[in-house]
Amino acid sequence: MEGILSSFQTDYKKVENKQLELVPKAVEKIDKLTQTLYETLHQLRSDPENVNENLQNLSRSLENFASQASEEHKEFQKVVSKYEKIVDRKWKQDITIASNPEAFVNKDAVLQRTVALHFIRHGKFMLGNTFIQETGLDLPNSLQMQFVQMYQILDAINNQNLEPALSWARSQRDALERRGSSLEFQLHRLHYIKYLVEQRRDEALMYAKSNFSYFRARHLNEIHRLMGALVYIYKLSSSPYVDLLSEHVWTDIQLAFTRDFCNLLGMSCDSPLYISVTVGATALPTIIKMATIMKEKKNEWSQQDELPVEVPLSDEMRYHSIFACPVSKEQSTEDNPPMMMPCGHVICKESLNKLSSKGNGRFKCPYCPNESMINQAVRVYF
């Protein structure tokens, strides 16, 4: 898959280069044509006796422009057509076999809201507002203003100004602490490191005295280490504290701030649209292979909204805040928690008890041929 995509990028670069080559030529011709039109208009006004001659000259100029534009369009279209054939030749698989045409029936409002929120969450406020107006969505302006604030703070962090972020973190201290976040301390830590990097020893010491005491209970070891770095303030790059100079610290604090800001809004750090598209693209090869095999064997998957194979995903793409038992279709609870059998499949405890009550205590997994006993199942915590 990566090889195919890399090849597509190489071939697409040829199309892009041809476009970049032709655009300046087209702009130049349009400018010349515009100048010709103005000159002809001036001649018509100043020399009304030669109207026909002037119009004939203009007609010849227009024909010449149209001819040149047509040739350049054919030249560009030839490159595009070649790229289309390359795509068709390399991407022979029909991906429609892995899609469900009924998945988004009568869900226009949900899709539109998802797209609008994606624009807003990525700071594309003008684009988002235009989309909202054209679709007639009713989204509270307060949500957009929250993200406007977030991007203002991120812009300040990008310029190594931590004051707006610290002000926000202090105002949200209780909510952040309830979630176990250490964002406020990490911001103070980075502010202190900034003083160290700038070799402002007195300011660093005063800043630590003023701001670190509140965080002693949770971060005492880290505070001790930060204070120890003062000894090497003039040679940090060759000290045991060289990791404090990591080039990633500013990027990391931006990610941490974005994550906690979105969490307090009840949202994930990444937009649902991004997550859905990424997971879909990751799962596509597996789903296509499965669909092809089932089509050849003339079989159909009987379980709605569930795949017959596991799709490998990275940890950040796994979301299991709610577990629905695939057997009973009921959500798990404290009294009916999810249980994992030795084969790795998970069902709720009540379903597990019903399966084990039949026969001699051994039962077959409802999703694979493996057999197990109830005392082999372990509770799963999401």
LUMVEXLO-83839 format. One record per atom (N, C-alpha, C): x, y, z; residue in one letter. Coordinates in steps of 0.2 Angstrom, whole numbers, plus 5000, padded with zeros to 4 digits. Example, Ala and Ser with C-alpha at 12.3 -4.5 7.8 and 13.67 -1.06 7.14 Angstrom:
506649725039a
506249785039a
506649845039a
506449895035s
506849955036s
506450005039s
//
This chain:
500449945000m
500050005000m
500450065000m
500950065004e
501450125005e
501850134998e
502050084995g
502350084989g
501950114983g
501250094983i
500850124978i
500650194979i
500550214986l
500450284987l
501050334985l
501650304987s
502250344985s
502350354977s
502150294974s
502150304966s
501650354964s
501050354967f
500550404965f
500850474966f
501150484972q
501450554973q
501950574968q
502350524966t
502850544961t
502550564954t
502050524952d
501650534946d
501250604947d
500950614952y
500550674953y
501050734953y
501650734955k
502150784955k
502250814948k
502150764943k
502250784936k
501650824934k
501050804936v
500450844935v
500550914938v
500750914944e
500850984948e
501351024944e
501950994942n
502451034939n
502151064933n
501851024929k
501551054922k
501051104924k
500651104929q
500251154930q
500551224932q
501051214936l
501551274939l
501851304933l
502051264928e
502351284922e
501851324917e
501251304917l
500751334912l
500351394915l
500351394922v
499951454925v
500251514924v
500851534925p
501151594923p
501051614916p
501151564911k
500951584904k
500251604903k
499851574906a
499051584905a
498951654908a
499251674914v
499151734917v
499451794913v
500051784910e
500351834905e
499851844899e
499651794896k
499151794890k
498551834892k
498251824898i
497651854900i
497751934901i
498351944904d
498552014905d
498652054898d
498952014893k
499052044887k
498352054883k
497952004884l
497252014881l
496852074884l
496952074891t
496552134894t
496852204892t
497552204891q
497852264888q
497552284881q
497452224877t
497252234870t
496552264870t
496152234875l
495452254875l
495352334877l
495752354882y
495752424884y
496052464878y
496552444874e
496852484869e
496352484863e
495952434862t
495452434856t
494852484858t
494652484865l
494152524867l
494352594866l
494952614868h
495252684867h
495252704860h
495452654855q
495452674848q
494752684845q
494252644848l
493552654845l
493252714847l
493452744853r
493252804855r
493552864852r
494252854851s
494652914848s
494652914840s
494452854837d
494452854830d
493852814827d
493252844828p
492652804826p
492652794818p
493052824814e
492952804807e
493252744805e
493752714809n
494052654808n
493752594813n
493152594814v
492852544819v
492952474816v
492752464810n
492852394807n
493552364807n
494052414806e
494752384806e
494952374813e
494752414818n
494952404824n
494652334827n
493952324825l
493652264828l
493952204824l
494152204818q
494452154815q
495152134818q
495552184820n
496152174823n
496052134830n
495452164834l
495352134840l
495152054839l
494752044834s
494451974832s
495051934831s
495551954827r
496151914826r
496551904833r
496551954837s
496951944843s
496551894848s
495951894848l
495551844852l
495551774849l
495551764842e
495651704839e
496351674841e
496851714841n
497551694842n
497651674850n
497251714854f
497251694861f
496951624862f
496351614859a
495951554860a
496351494858a
496751504852s
497151454849s
497651434854s
498051484856q
498551464861q
498351434868q
497751464870a
497451434876a
497251364875a
496951344869s
496751274868s
497351234868s
497851254864e
498451204864e
498751194871e
498851244875e
499051234882e
498651194886e
497951194885h
497451154889h
497551084886h
497651074880k
497751004877k
498450974880k
498951014881e
499550994884e
499450974891e
499151014895f
498950994902f
498550934902f
498050934898q
497550874898q
497850814897q
498350814892k
498750754891k
499150724897k
499350774901v
499750744907v
499250724912v
498650754913v
498150734917v
497850664915v
497750654909s
497450594906s
497950534907s
498650554907k
499150504908k
499150484915k
499050534920y
499050514927y
498350474929y
497850484926e
497250454927e
497350374925e
497650364919k
497750294917k
498250264922k
498750294924i
499150264929i
498850244936i
498350294938v
497950274944v
497550214943v
497150214937d
496750154935d
497150094935d
497750094932r
498150034931r
498450004938r
498550054942k
498850034949k
498350014954k
497750054953w
497250044958w
496650004955w
496749934954k
496249894951k
495749874955k
495849874962q
495349854966q
494749904967q
494149874966d
493549904967d
493349914974d
493449974977i
493349994984i
492649994986i
492249994981t
491450004983t
491249944986t
491549884985i
491349824988i
491449824996i
491849874998a
491949875006a
491549935009a
491049965005s
490650015007s
489949995008s
489650035012n
488950025014n
488550085011n
488150075006p
487850135003p
487250165007p
487050125012e
486550145017e
486750175023e
487450175024a
487650205030a
487450275032a
487450315027f
487350385029f
486650415026f
486150365025v
485550385023v
485150425028v
484850475027n
484450515031n
484950545037n
485550555036k
486050575041k
486450635038k
486150675034d
486450735031d
486650785037d
486150795041a
486250845047a
486850825051a
486950755052v
487550735056v
488150745053v
488150725046l
488750735042l
488950815042l
488450855040q
488650925040q
488850955046q
488650935052r
488850955058r
489550935060r
489750875058t
490350845058t
490850885054t
490750895048v
491150935044v
491251005047v
490751035049a
490751105051a
491251105058a
491151065062l
491551055068l
492251045067l
492351005061h
493050995059h
493451055057h
493051095053f
493351165051f
493451205057f
493051215062i
493051255068i
493651225072i
493751165073r
494251135078r
494951145075r
494951155068h
495651165065h
495751235064h
495351285066g
495451355066g
495251385059g
494951345055k
494651375048k
493951405049k
494051465053f
493351495055f
492951525050f
493351555045m
492951585039m
492651535035m
493051475034l
492751425030l
492151385034l
492251375040g
491751345044g
491151395044g
491151455045n
490551495045n
490251495038n
490551495033t
490251495026t
489951425025t
490251375028f
489851305027f
489251305031f
489251335037i
488651335042i
488151375039i
488251435036q
487751475032q
487451435027q
487851405022e
487651375016e
487151315018e
487351275024t
486951215025t
486451235030t
486351295033g
485851315038g
485951275044g
486551255046l
486651225053l
486551275059l
486351245064d
486251285070d
486751265075d
487351305075l
487851285080l
487951345084l
488051335091p
488151395095p
488751435094p
488751495094n
489351535092n
489851535098n
489551515104s
490051505110s
490551455109s
490351405105l
490851345104l
491451375100l
491251405094q
491751435090q
492251485094q
491951525098m
492351575102m
492851535107m
492651475109q
493051435113q
493751415109q
493551395103f
494151375099f
494551435096f
494251495096v
494651555094v
495151565100v
494851565106q
495351575112q
495851525112q
495751455110m
496251405110m
496751425105m
496551445099y
497051455094y
497451525096y
497151565099q
497551625101q
498051605106q
497951565111i
498351545116i
498951495113i
498751455108l
499251415104l
499751455100l
499451515097d
499851555094d
500351595098d
500151605104a
500651635109a
501151585111a
500951525112i
501451475114i
501951465108i
501751465102n
502151455097n
502651515096n
502551575099n
502951625100n
503351625106n
503351575110q
503651565116q
503351615122q
502751625121n
502451665126n
501951625130n
502051605136l
501651555140l
501151595145l
501151655145e
500751695150e
499951675148e
499751685142p
499051665141p
498851595143p
499251545141a
499151475143a
499151465151a
499551505154l
499651495161l
498951525165l
498751585162s
498151615164s
497551575164s
497551535158w
496951495157w
496951435161w
497551405162a
497651345166a
497551365174a
497651425176r
497551435183r
496751445184r
496451475179s
495751485179s
495351415179s
495651365176q
495351295175q
495751245180q
496051265185r
496451225189r
496051165192r
495451185195d
495051125199d
494851075193d
494651095188a
494351045183a
494951005180a
495551035179l
496151005177l
496350955182l
496350975188e
496650925193e
496150865194e
495450875193r
495050825193r
495150775188r
495450795183r
495550745177r
496250715178r
496650735183g
497350715184g
497850745179g
497650805176s
498150835172s
498650875176s
499250875173s
499850915176s
499950975171s
499550995167l
499651045162l
499951115166l
499651135171e
499851195174e
500551195176e
500751135179f
501451125181f
501951125175f
501751085170q
502151085164q
502251155161q
501751195161l
501851265159l
502351305163l
502251295170h
502751335174h
503451305173h
503451235172r
504151205171r
504451235165r
504051235159l
504351265153l
504551335154l
504151375158h
504351445159h
505051455162h
505151405167y
505751405171y
506351385167y
506251335163i
506751315158i
506951365153i
506451405151k
506551465147k
507051515150k
506951525156y
507451565160y
508151535160y
508151465161l
508851435161l
509151435155l
508751425149v
509051435143v
509351505141v
509051555144e
509251625143e
509751645148e
509951595152q
510451605158q
510251665162q
509651665164r
509351715168r
509251685175r
509851675179r
509851635185r
509351665190r
509451725192d
509051755197d
508351755196d
508151765189e
507451765187e
507151695188e
507551645186a
507351575187a
507251555194a
507651575198l
507651565205l
507051595208l
506851655207m
506251695209m
505651655207m
505651635200y
505051605197y
504951545201y
505451505202a
505351435205a
505051445212a
505351495216k
505051505223k
504351535223k
504151565218s
503451595217s
502951545215s
503151495211n
502651455207n
502651375208n
503251355211f
503351285212f
503051255218f
502951295223s
502751265230s
502051235230s
501651255226y
500951225225y
500951155223y
501451145219f
501451075215f
501951025219f
502151045225r
502650995228r
502350925230r
501750925231a
501450855233a
501450805227a
501350835221r
501350785215r
502050785211r
502350835212h
502950845207h
503650855211h
503650835217l
504250855221l
504950835218l
504950775215n
505550745212n
505750785206n
505250805202e
505450845196e
505650915198e
505350945203i
505551005206i
506251005208i
506450955212h
507150945214h
507650945208h
507450905203r
507850905197r
507950975194r
507351005193l
507451075190l
507851125194l
507851115200m
508251165204m
508951145204m
509051075203g
509751055202g
510051085196g
509651095191a
509951115184a
510251185185a
510051225190l
510351295191l
511051295192l
511351235195v
512051235195v
512451235189v
512051205184y
512351205177y
512151255172y
511851305174i
511451355170i
511951375164i
512551385165y
512951415160y
513251355156y
513151295157k
513351235153k
512851185153k
512251195152l
511651145152l
511851095146l
512051115140s
512151075135s
512651015136s
513051025141s
513550965143s
513450945150s
512850955152s
512650935159s
512150875159s
512050845165p
511550795166p
510850815164p
510750875163y
510050905162y
510050925155y
510350895151v
510350915144v
509650905140v
509350855143d
508650835141d
508150895141d
508350945146l
507851005147l
507851045140l
508451035136l
508451075130l
508151045124l
507750995125s
507450955119s
507051005115s
507150995108e
506851045104e
506151025103e
505850975106h
505150955106h
504750985112h
505051015117v
504651035122v
504151085121v
504251125116w
503751175114w
503151145110w
503351095106t
502851055102t
502451015107t
502750985112d
502450945117d
501950985121d
502151045123i
501651085127i
501051105123i
501151115117q
500551135113q
500051075112q
500351015111l
499950955111l
499550945117l
499950955123a
499650945130a
499050995131a
499151055129f
498651105130f
498051095126f
498151075120t
497651065115t
497151005118t
497550955120r
497150895123r
496750915129r
497050945134d
496650965140d
496151015138d
496251065134f
495751115132f
495151075129f
495251035124c
494750995121c
494350945126c
494750915131n
494450875136n
493950915140n
494150975142l
493651015146l
493051035142l
493051035136l
492451045132l
492050985130l
492350925133g
491950865132g
492150835125g
492750855122m
492850825115m
493550795115m
493650755110s
494350725110s
494850775107s
495450755107c
495950805105c
495950805097c
495850755094d
495750755086d
495050755085d
494850785079s
494150795077s
493950725075s
493250705076p
492950645074p
493050625066p
493050685062l
493050675055l
493750645053l
494250675056y
494950655055y
495050585058y
494750565063i
494850495066i
494550445062i
493950465059s
493550415055s
493850405049s
494150455045v
494450445039v
495150415040v
495450425045t
496150395046t
495950315048t
495550305052v
495350235054v
495050195047v
494650235044g
494350205037g
494950185032g
495450235031a
495950215027a
496450165029a
496550155036t
496950105039t
496550035038t
495950035039a
495549975039a
495449945032a
495449995027l
495249975020l
495549915017l
496149905017p
496449845014p
496249785017p
496149785024t
495849725027t
495149705025t
494749765025i
494049755023i
493949735016i
494349765011i
494249745004i
494449665003i
495049645007k
495249575006k
494649535009k
494349545015m
493849505018m
493249505013m
493049565010a
492449565006a
492549524999a
493149524997t
493349494991t
493249414992t
493549394998i
493549324999i
492749305000i
492449345004m
491749325005m
491249324999m
491449364994k
491149374988k
491249304984k
491949284984e
492149224980e
491749164983e
491649164989k
491349104992k
490649114993k
490349164990k
489649184990k
489349174997k
489749205002n
489449215009n
489349285010n
488949295016e
488749365018e
488849365026e
489149415028w
489249425035w
488549445038w
488349405043s
487649415046s
487649465052s
488149485055q
488149525060q
488149605058q
487649635059q
487649705057q
488149745062q
488449795058d
488849845062d
489449815065d
489649755063e
490249725066e
490649685060e
491249685061l
491749655056l
491849585058l
491949535053p
492149475055p
492949465056p
493249515055v
494049515057v
494249575061v
494749565064e
495049625068e
495449665064e
495349735064v
495749785061v
496249815065v
496949805064p
497449825069p
497449905068p
497349935074l
497450015075l
497950035080l
498250085079s
498650115084s
498250135090s
498650135096d
498350145102d
497850215103d
498150265099e
497750325100e
497150325096e
497050275092m
496450265088m
495950225091m
496050195097r
495650155100r
495150185106r
494550185105y
494050215109y
493550165112y
493550155118h
493050105121h
492750125127h
492550195127s
492250215133s
491550185135s
491250155130i
490650115130i
490750045127i
490549995130f
490549925127f
489849905127f
489749875121a
489049845119a
489249775118a
488849725122c
488949655121c
488749635114c
489149605110p
489049585103p
488449525103p
488349495109v
487849445109v
487249465111v
487149505117s
486549525120s
486349595117s
486849635114k
486749695111k
486649745117k
486749735123e
486649775128e
487349805131e
487349875133q
487949905136q
488149875142q
488749865143s
489049845149s
488949885155s
488849855161t
488749895167t
489249865173t
489249895179e
489649875184e
489449805186e
488749785186d
488549725187d
488549675182d
488649705176n
488749655170n
489349685165n
489949675168p
490549705165p
490749655159p
491149685154p
491449645149p
491949595151p
491949535148m
492349485150m
492749455144m
493349445145m
493749425139m
493949345140m
493749315134m
493849235135m
494549225132m
494849165133p
495549155131p
495749165124p
495249165120c
495349175113c
495349245111c
495249295116g
495249365115g
494649395113g
494049365112h
493449395111h
493149415117h
492749465117v
492449495123v
491749495123v
491349475128i
490649475129i
490449495136i
489849515137c
489649535144c
489649475148c
489649485155k
489649435160k
488949395160k
488449425159e
487749385158e
487749345152e
488049365147s
488049325141s
488549265142s
489049275146l
489549225147l
489249175152l
488849195157n
488549145161n
488049105157n
487649135153k
487149095149k
487449045145k
488049055142l
488449015137l
488648955142l
488948965148s
489248915152s
488748875155s
488148895156s
487648855159s
487448795155s
487548795149k
487348745144k
487948685144k
487748625144g
488248575144g
488648565150g
489248545149n
489648525155n
490048585158n
489948645156g
490348695158g
490748725153g
490948685148r
491348705143r
490948735137r
491148785134f
490648815129f
491148845123f
490848855118k
491148875112k
491048945111k
491548985109c
491549055108c
491049065103c
490549115103p
490149135098p
490449165092p
491049175092y
491349205086y
491949175083y
492149115086c
492749075084c
492649005086c
493048955084p
492948885086p
493248875093p
493548915096n
493848905102n
493348885108n
493548845112e
493148825118e
493548845124e
493148865129s
493448885136s
492948875141s
493148895147m
492648885153m
492648955157m
492148965161i
491949025163i
492549055168i
492849005171n
493349035176n
494049055172n
494049045166q
494649065162q
494549135159q
493849165160a
493749235157a
493949285162a
494249335160v
494449395164v
494049455162v
493949495168r
493649555167r
494049605163r
493749645158v
494149695154v
493949765157v
494449805158y
494349875160y
494549925154y
494049965152f
494150015147f
494350085150f
//
